[in-house]
């Protein structure tokens, strides 16, 4: 994992307006970096991500996996979703609600996706309700960075913080990132929900001393 040159943890703003401003600045920096990634690199790293996650014990044991459809320069999930289906997993994908919360619906393949707000792709199947994510055995979420203790930086809408709040303690919750987005000093606020692991092209790292695979 390659840490970026960021302020030390001691200098990271705590809860409050300072943390919100610091998050905004960090998001801008990370999004700019993502937009500069070559398309070929994004595709290569998506294949590595899929391999690491499918090899992870928590995903191998999972009957139901909550995931998402990547867009733009996000770490790619298309191959991962198809391989989860091929292995017989029940895959749930988010459906963005008008208030920014997430509902969840079954994924039945790439042809079952329809365009949605904010440039997203969502499953056309009937949604199962926001609480459906609580029944997933593994939850894979997007992000822009993660701190060494699992605090995740999202895009600022709070959708996944609300979803993660519904997931039972002990569930495998994993953010998908590039290597240089792992181990950063992420400003934190009271509503932030940490994840238990991160997957990047270098492997899967579990927080709490469980080590790295891949």
Backbone bond lengths (Angstrom), bond angles and torsions (degrees), N, CA, C in turn:
res aa  C-N    CA-C-N  psi(-1)  N-CA   C-N-CA  omega(-1)  CA-C   N-CA-C  phi
1 X - - - 1.444 - - 1.524 109.71 -
2 X 1.290 117.06 137.83 1.450 120.17 -174.71 1.512 109.26 -112.37
3 X 1.343 119.55 104.46 1.452 120.43 178.66 1.507 111.38 -70.23
4 X 1.315 116.13 147.75 1.454 121.09 177.64 1.519 109.18 -88.72
5 X 1.322 116.49 164.48 1.448 120.68 178.21 1.525 108.49 -81.74
6 X 1.312 116.41 94.29 1.448 122.66 -178.68 1.529 108.90 -122.69
7 X 1.332 119.19 166.86 1.449 120.93 176.54 1.511 110.84 -59.15
8 X 1.326 117.16 154.28 1.460 120.93 177.99 1.509 109.82 -67.23
9 X 1.368 115.87 160.25 1.461 120.20 -178.33 1.517 110.99 -57.96
10 X 1.341 116.46 -35.11 1.456 119.69 -178.42 1.525 111.78 -64.48
11 X 1.345 116.73 -26.38 1.454 120.38 -179.16 1.516 113.05 -92.15
12 X 1.341 117.60 -4.64 1.454 120.85 -177.39 1.522 110.12 -72.85
13 X 1.329 118.94 128.74 1.462 120.35 -179.84 1.521 111.38 -59.92
14 X 1.335 115.74 142.58 1.449 120.77 177.55 1.508 110.55 -85.02
15 X 1.355 117.04 -163.29 1.448 120.58 -179.40 1.526 111.82 -58.59
16 X 1.322 116.05 144.91 1.452 119.98 176.16 1.508 111.49 126.06
17 X 1.341 116.45 -173.07 1.463 120.73 -177.42 1.521 113.08 -57.85
18 X 1.358 118.05 -34.48 1.451 120.43 179.30 1.504 112.23 -61.71
19 X 1.328 117.22 -40.66 1.455 121.20 178.81 1.521 110.70 -65.60
20 X 1.327 117.86 -40.37 1.463 120.95 -179.51 1.522 110.61 -63.00
21 X 1.333 117.23 -42.23 1.460 120.42 179.44 1.523 111.05 -67.45
22 X 1.336 116.45 -39.33 1.455 120.07 179.17 1.530 111.01 -65.95
23 X 1.326 116.92 -36.74 1.467 120.68 176.42 1.529 110.67 -62.36
24 X 1.320 116.33 -44.16 1.455 120.53 -178.80 1.526 110.72 -60.43
25 X 1.333 116.54 -43.57 1.462 120.41 179.65 1.526 111.01 -64.81
26 X 1.338 116.56 -41.82 1.458 120.22 -179.68 1.529 110.85 -67.37
27 X 1.324 117.26 -39.50 1.468 120.17 176.50 1.525 111.22 -58.72
28 X 1.326 116.50 -45.85 1.462 120.11 -179.36 1.525 110.67 -59.09
29 X 1.326 116.36 -43.24 1.457 120.54 -179.32 1.529 111.22 -63.92
30 X 1.325 116.29 -45.33 1.459 120.18 -176.37 1.523 112.04 -71.07
31 X 1.325 117.59 -37.81 1.464 120.08 177.55 1.527 111.08 -65.57
32 X 1.322 116.67 -39.37 1.466 119.96 176.49 1.523 110.25 -60.97
33 X 1.311 116.68 -43.59 1.465 120.76 179.06 1.528 110.81 -62.55
34 X 1.310 117.51 -41.78 1.463 120.34 179.74 1.529 111.61 -63.29
35 X 1.310 115.97 -42.46 1.462 119.62 -176.97 1.524 112.24 -64.86
36 X 1.328 116.37 -17.87 1.464 120.61 179.45 1.529 112.64 -90.18
37 X 1.318 117.82 -4.64 1.468 120.01 -178.12 1.526 110.28 -71.47
38 X 1.317 117.73 132.86 1.465 119.97 176.70 1.524 111.10 -62.54
39 X 1.322 116.26 144.07 1.467 120.80 -179.20 1.527 111.07 -58.27
40 X 1.319 117.40 -39.41 1.469 120.73 -179.78 1.522 110.88 -62.01
41 X 1.325 116.36 -38.06 1.467 120.55 179.33 1.522 110.69 -66.31
42 X 1.337 116.46 -41.66 1.468 120.29 178.85 1.526 109.92 -59.51
43 X 1.342 117.51 -42.39 1.454 120.70 179.99 1.517 112.69 -66.53
44 X 1.332 117.19 -43.67 1.462 121.22 178.90 1.519 111.11 -61.30
45 X 1.327 116.39 -43.91 1.459 119.90 -177.08 1.525 111.32 -72.60
46 X 1.325 117.95 -26.88 1.468 120.48 174.77 1.526 110.34 -64.25
47 X 1.330 116.98 -39.23 1.468 120.01 178.27 1.527 110.98 -66.05
48 X 1.327 116.64 -39.39 1.463 119.81 177.42 1.529 110.96 -64.53
49 X 1.327 116.14 -43.87 1.465 120.65 178.69 1.525 111.20 -58.44
50 X 1.320 116.25 -47.15 1.469 120.00 -179.29 1.519 110.45 -59.52
51 X 1.319 116.93 -44.31 1.458 119.77 -179.51 1.516 112.51 -62.17
52 X 1.329 117.16 -45.13 1.462 120.15 -179.61 1.530 111.80 -63.77
53 X 1.333 116.50 -43.20 1.463 118.78 -177.85 1.522 111.67 -69.46
54 X 1.318 117.91 -39.96 1.461 119.95 179.12 1.522 111.64 -67.28
55 X 1.336 117.51 -24.09 1.459 121.68 177.00 1.521 112.65 -84.99
56 X 1.334 117.61 -16.11 1.458 120.88 -177.97 1.525 110.35 -66.27
57 X 1.311 116.38 134.66 1.468 120.75 -176.48 1.521 111.67 -57.77
58 X 1.335 117.07 -38.27 1.466 120.34 -177.08 1.521 111.93 -66.02
59 X 1.333 116.91 -34.03 1.460 120.30 178.21 1.525 110.41 -79.60
60 X 1.328 117.89 -38.55 1.469 120.39 177.86 1.525 111.39 -59.57
61 X 1.326 117.02 -34.92 1.473 120.66 -178.85 1.522 112.82 -82.76
62 X 1.323 118.07 -13.68 1.468 121.89 -170.81 1.520 111.66 -77.22
63 X 1.327 115.74 129.34 1.462 120.67 171.38 1.521 110.47 -84.45
64 X 1.340 116.13 -35.05 1.462 121.77 179.52 1.520 109.25 -123.91
65 X 1.321 116.00 128.25 1.469 122.09 179.31 1.522 108.58 -121.58
66 X 1.316 117.14 123.81 1.462 121.71 171.10 1.524 107.32 -90.23
67 X 1.316 116.92 127.58 1.460 121.09 -176.97 1.520 108.42 -139.61
68 X 1.338 117.51 -155.44 1.459 121.15 -179.43 1.522 108.70 -160.27
69 X 1.323 115.77 163.73 1.464 121.97 177.82 1.525 107.94 -96.69
70 X 1.315 116.73 118.44 1.461 120.33 -179.99 1.530 110.06 -70.34
71 X 1.331 115.86 152.34 1.463 121.50 176.77 1.524 108.61 -133.74
72 X 1.326 116.32 153.83 1.453 121.02 175.64 1.515 112.64 58.21
73 X 1.328 115.72 -131.42 1.456 122.26 -176.48 1.518 112.88 -92.99
74 X 1.344 117.81 14.01 1.459 119.63 175.17 1.529 109.90 -63.16
75 X 1.340 117.97 152.91 1.465 119.36 171.03 1.533 109.37 -51.64
76 X 1.318 116.78 126.50 1.461 120.82 -169.71 1.519 114.03 -70.55
77 X 1.339 115.44 140.82 1.468 120.76 178.45 1.523 113.20 -119.02
78 X 1.346 118.78 -3.18 1.467 120.32 -174.47 1.520 112.78 -57.88
79 X 1.332 117.73 -49.99 1.462 121.48 179.54 1.520 110.62 -63.18
80 X 1.318 117.07 -42.30 1.460 121.44 179.33 1.524 111.22 -58.43
81 X 1.338 117.53 -46.30 1.460 120.81 -178.75 1.528 111.19 -61.99
82 X 1.320 116.85 -43.45 1.462 119.70 -179.33 1.525 111.12 -64.94
83 X 1.328 116.85 -39.66 1.463 119.62 -179.32 1.522 111.70 -71.16
84 X 1.311 117.31 -33.39 1.470 119.24 174.37 1.522 110.64 -61.76
85 X 1.338 116.55 -43.34 1.467 119.77 177.37 1.519 111.04 -62.92
86 X 1.332 117.44 -44.13 1.458 121.22 -179.13 1.528 111.50 -60.66
87 X 1.316 117.07 -29.74 1.460 121.40 179.61 1.528 112.62 -85.81
88 X 1.324 116.43 2.67 1.455 119.98 176.08 1.510 115.38 85.96
89 X 1.329 117.40 14.13 1.465 119.72 177.99 1.526 110.51 -76.12
90 X 1.308 116.16 148.44 1.461 122.57 170.30 1.527 106.44 -87.42
91 X 1.320 117.45 115.20 1.465 121.90 -174.39 1.521 109.89 -107.56
92 X 1.325 115.93 128.96 1.459 122.55 175.56 1.520 109.26 -108.97
93 X 1.334 116.29 138.47 1.453 121.81 177.45 1.526 109.80 -123.78
94 X 1.329 117.03 150.45 1.468 119.73 -177.01 1.521 113.55 -75.61
95 X 1.315 113.93 149.90 1.464 123.41 172.24 1.522 105.98 -124.13
96 X 1.333 116.28 116.49 1.460 120.45 -175.26 1.528 110.64 -73.51
97 X 1.320 116.13 125.54 1.459 121.71 179.22 1.531 110.62 -89.79
98 X 1.333 118.48 161.04 1.473 121.06 -177.55 1.525 113.91 -57.27
99 X 1.338 117.80 -29.14 1.467 120.05 -179.47 1.524 112.71 -89.15
100 X 1.335 117.33 6.64 1.453 121.03 179.03 1.514 114.26 90.09
101 X 1.323 118.04 -6.54 1.466 121.00 176.23 1.534 108.76 -75.90
102 X 1.326 116.26 171.52 1.463 121.26 -178.26 1.516 111.95 -117.98
103 X 1.312 116.05 126.32 1.459 122.91 165.10 1.531 105.82 -92.56
104 X 1.334 117.59 174.50 1.469 121.11 -177.61 1.519 109.83 -139.12
105 X 1.342 116.40 139.37 1.462 121.64 -179.21 1.526 109.25 -138.14
106 X 1.332 117.89 153.28 1.465 121.25 -179.55 1.527 111.88 -67.49
107 X 1.318 114.94 146.26 1.470 122.98 176.43 1.515 108.73 -101.58
108 X 1.342 116.42 129.02 1.464 120.98 -178.28 1.529 111.76 -121.78
109 X 1.320 117.09 24.87 1.452 120.41 179.28 1.515 111.85 113.98
110 X 1.336 115.34 163.49 1.456 121.10 -175.00 1.527 112.76 -57.08
111 X 1.331 116.78 -34.42 1.455 120.55 -179.46 1.509 114.36 -70.72
112 X 1.337 117.09 -10.12 1.457 120.48 -179.75 1.525 112.67 -92.30
113 X 1.334 117.59 2.59 1.461 121.39 -178.51 1.529 110.76 -90.29
114 X 1.321 115.28 146.10 1.468 120.86 178.19 1.527 108.99 -129.97
115 X 1.341 117.55 151.21 1.468 120.21 177.78 1.527 110.92 -63.58
116 X 1.331 114.94 145.45 1.457 120.95 -179.68 1.524 109.31 -137.56
117 X 1.312 116.21 -176.88 1.460 121.23 -179.47 1.529 111.18 -61.91
118 X 1.326 115.36 156.75 1.466 123.95 175.97 1.523 112.65 61.27
119 X 1.329 116.99 25.81 1.453 120.36 177.57 1.508 114.73 75.21
120 X 1.320 117.28 14.29 1.459 121.50 -177.34 1.526 111.23 -85.25
121 X 1.329 115.15 162.63 1.458 123.10 168.87 1.525 107.83 -115.82
122 X 1.335 116.02 133.30 1.459 120.57 -176.55 1.524 110.21 -131.66
123 X 1.332 117.61 154.39 1.459 119.97 177.60 1.523 111.35 -68.41
124 X 1.330 115.52 143.89 1.462 120.48 179.62 1.523 112.12 -82.77
125 X 1.322 117.77 -9.94 1.463 121.71 -178.26 1.531 111.05 -65.83
126 X 1.319 116.10 160.33 1.466 121.75 179.91 1.526 110.55 -64.18
127 X 1.332 118.66 125.63 1.468 120.86 179.01 1.526 112.11 -61.99
128 X 1.324 114.88 151.78 1.463 121.85 -175.84 1.520 113.00 -103.61
129 X 1.340 117.22 -3.80 1.452 120.86 -179.07 1.517 112.26 106.12
130 X 1.336 117.92 151.43 1.459 121.09 -179.32 1.525 114.06 -59.29
131 X 1.327 117.37 -27.25 1.465 120.16 -177.90 1.524 112.69 -77.29
132 X 1.332 118.52 -7.83 1.463 120.83 -177.83 1.520 111.90 -60.87
133 X 1.337 117.44 -29.21 1.461 120.10 -179.55 1.523 111.41 -62.96
134 X 1.316 117.49 -25.52 1.460 121.00 -179.94 1.521 112.08 -67.91
135 X 1.334 117.26 -18.06 1.472 120.73 -178.99 1.527 112.06 -93.20
136 X 1.325 117.89 -1.45 1.463 121.04 179.09 1.528 110.19 -75.91
137 X 1.321 115.77 144.28 1.464 121.11 177.29 1.519 111.70 -85.03
138 X 1.329 117.08 -22.45 1.463 123.20 176.13 1.517 107.56 -144.38
139 X 1.317 116.42 139.47 1.460 121.64 -177.26 1.525 107.99 -125.95
140 X 1.330 116.62 118.18 1.455 123.40 -179.21 1.516 108.52 -107.89
141 X 1.335 117.34 125.76 1.460 120.31 -172.12 1.528 110.68 -128.35
142 X 1.335 116.90 154.50 1.455 120.66 175.32 1.521 111.20 -81.07
143 X 1.306 116.08 169.10 1.458 121.27 176.52 1.512 109.41 -177.00
144 X 1.306 115.45 -179.33 1.462 121.72 177.17 1.523 112.14 -117.66
145 X 1.326 117.18 -21.39 1.461 121.47 179.29 1.518 108.37 -167.70
146 X 1.330 115.08 165.63 1.463 120.07 174.46 1.522 108.43 -145.24
147 X 1.325 115.35 141.69 1.463 121.84 178.48 1.525 110.30 -83.35
148 X 1.334 118.46 166.50 1.463 120.70 -179.69 1.526 114.09 -60.69
149 X 1.334 118.04 -18.96 1.466 120.54 179.24 1.526 112.78 -101.96
150 X 1.340 118.24 9.14 1.457 120.51 175.35 1.507 115.03 95.48
151 X 1.327 119.15 0.33 1.462 120.06 176.07 1.527 108.38 -71.01
152 X 1.317 115.68 124.74 1.463 123.00 -171.70 1.522 110.68 -102.77
153 X 1.327 115.45 141.42 1.453 121.19 172.61 1.517 108.48 -101.78
154 X 1.339 116.15 117.19 1.452 120.99 176.31 1.513 111.13 -99.48
155 X 1.320 115.80 -161.99 1.470 120.28 -177.80 1.523 113.18 -88.44
156 X 1.323 117.91 -3.04 1.453 120.21 172.08 1.510 115.82 106.07
157 X 1.330 117.98 -4.38 1.463 119.74 -178.70 1.512 114.31 -83.31
158 X 1.325 117.56 -18.41 1.456 121.40 179.57 1.515 114.80 80.39
159 X 1.348 117.98 3.12 1.467 120.27 -176.45 1.522 112.01 -60.56
160 X 1.316 115.84 -45.77 1.464 118.61 -176.27 1.519 112.85 -79.00
161 X 1.332 118.28 -25.05 1.455 118.68 172.29 1.527 110.21 -62.84
162 X 1.320 116.59 -40.20 1.463 119.90 177.47 1.525 111.20 -66.72
163 X 1.341 115.83 -41.57 1.462 118.90 179.55 1.523 111.05 -65.35
164 X 1.330 117.14 -44.67 1.470 120.11 -178.80 1.526 111.76 -65.02
165 X 1.332 117.31 -27.79 1.461 119.91 177.74 1.528 111.68 -65.30
166 X 1.336 117.53 -20.12 1.462 121.03 -179.97 1.536 112.40 -90.31
167 X 1.320 116.83 -10.66 1.468 120.83 -175.13 1.528 109.28 -82.92
168 X 1.326 118.22 129.74 1.470 120.55 -178.83 1.529 112.17 -60.15
169 X 1.325 115.75 145.50 1.458 121.37 175.77 1.529 109.04 -58.32
170 X 1.310 116.55 136.35 1.460 121.57 -179.12 1.511 114.20 99.09
171 X 1.334 117.56 -13.23 1.467 120.76 176.37 1.530 109.26 -71.47
172 X 1.316 116.64 143.14 1.462 122.32 176.61 1.517 108.64 -71.53
173 X 1.331 116.73 111.66 1.460 122.44 177.85 1.522 107.22 -118.97
174 X 1.316 117.18 122.17 1.463 120.99 -168.58 1.526 110.20 -133.65
175 X 1.328 116.64 129.23 1.460 122.25 175.73 1.523 108.97 -94.55
176 X 1.342 117.05 140.39 1.457 122.83 -178.36 1.530 108.86 -102.30
177 X 1.342 116.11 122.35 1.458 121.77 -173.81 1.522 111.24 -140.94
178 X 1.329 115.68 172.65 1.454 121.66 167.15 1.529 108.46 -88.28
179 X 1.330 116.53 161.65 1.465 120.05 -174.38 1.521 113.01 -58.48
180 X 1.339 117.41 -38.63 1.460 119.38 -175.67 1.528 113.25 -80.60
181 X 1.336 117.24 7.23 1.469 122.10 176.06 1.529 111.67 -107.04
182 X 1.326 116.15 4.74 1.462 122.05 -175.92 1.531 110.28 -101.51
183 X 1.330 115.84 134.97 1.455 120.31 176.47 1.510 114.57 81.54
184 X 1.332 117.91 23.90 1.458 121.34 179.32 1.530 110.74 -86.19
185 X 1.323 115.30 162.91 1.466 120.95 175.14 1.525 108.36 -83.58
186 X 1.307 116.55 95.96 1.460 122.13 -175.66 1.527 109.33 -91.41
187 X 1.326 118.80 122.01 1.465 120.40 174.36 1.532 109.35 -59.25
188 X 1.317 116.39 142.86 1.465 118.69 -174.93 1.514 111.75 -125.44
189 X 1.333 113.97 148.37 1.455 122.58 177.24 1.528 108.63 -128.26
190 X 1.337 117.87 162.66 1.463 120.02 -174.41 1.522 115.00 -57.58
191 X 1.347 118.23 -29.68 1.461 120.13 -176.67 1.521 112.96 -81.78
192 X 1.339 118.61 -8.95 1.462 120.79 -176.27 1.521 110.94 -65.32
193 X 1.343 115.39 134.84 1.458 121.51 179.14 1.530 109.01 -111.01
194 X 1.334 118.29 114.70 1.467 119.49 -179.76 1.521 111.60 -69.05
195 X 1.325 114.95 157.99 1.467 121.66 173.82 1.520 108.78 -104.00
196 X 1.326 116.62 165.95 1.457 120.29 -178.62 1.522 112.83 -94.15
197 X 1.352 117.22 -10.98 1.467 119.90 -177.04 1.523 109.96 -159.17
198 X 1.330 114.60 165.94 1.459 121.97 172.83 1.521 108.13 -134.25
199 X 1.330 116.42 139.37 1.462 121.99 173.37 1.518 108.00 -114.03
200 X 1.319 115.74 130.54 1.460 122.15 176.15 1.525 106.87 -139.16
201 X 1.327 118.59 174.42 1.461 119.56 179.31 1.529 113.78 -57.66
202 X 1.341 117.34 -21.21 1.466 120.58 179.02 1.521 113.04 -80.90
203 X 1.325 118.13 -17.16 1.458 120.34 -179.64 1.513 112.14 143.72
204 X 1.320 115.73 -168.54 1.460 122.82 178.49 1.516 108.23 -109.00
205 X 1.314 116.32 123.58 1.465 121.76 177.65 1.513 108.98 -111.78
206 X 1.314 115.70 127.62 1.458 121.21 177.29 1.519 109.19 -99.87
207 X 1.314 116.35 138.65 1.445 120.36 179.96 1.515 109.77 -86.39
208 X 1.323 116.60 146.97 1.451 120.23 -176.98 1.508 113.33 98.35
209 X 1.341 117.44 18.90 1.455 120.56 172.47 1.496 115.91 89.18
210 X 1.361 117.96 11.05 1.455 119.96 -178.26 1.533 112.99 -81.21
211 X 1.339 117.63 -6.84 1.460 120.04 173.73 1.512 113.95 87.43
212 X 1.335 114.21 -168.21 1.461 121.88 -175.26 1.515 109.21 -124.67
213 X 1.327 116.71 139.53 1.454 121.28 171.43 1.497 108.90 -119.88
214 X 1.317 116.19 157.27 1.450 119.67 177.56 1.516 111.34 106.55
